[in-house]
Amino acid sequence: MKGRYSKFIVVLVIVLNVLFAAAVLFVFSRTSSEPSTLVASWFAFTTGELLSLAWIKRKKIEKGGDEE
């Protein structure tokens, strides 16, 4: 049961990134216009989320609260 939440978030972020990339490619194929600011913001957000999750996990391991 331990670690399920973080694993779920990582899988969710990966799936959402793939869906987002597919949607951007679809829009680009239709309009020949790439929403570069949106793409940069999206990937910055998801990277920040994963880094925050990793930081929290590391702090828990350092305290001995979560070895998984």
MOLINLIN-V294412 format. One line per field, one symbol per residue. ss: DSSP state (H for helix, E for strand, L for the rest). psi: psi as a letter, one per 20 degrees, with the letter a starting at -180 (. if undefined). A space follows every 50 residues. Layout:
BEGIN
ss->???
psi->???
END
This chain:
BEGIN
ss->LLLHHHHHHHHHHHHHHHHHHHHHHHHHHHHLLLLHHHHHHHHHHHHHHH HHHHHHHHHHHHHLLLLL
psi->hqihghhgggggggghgggggggghgghhhikppmhgggggghgghgggh hgghgggghgghijioi.
END
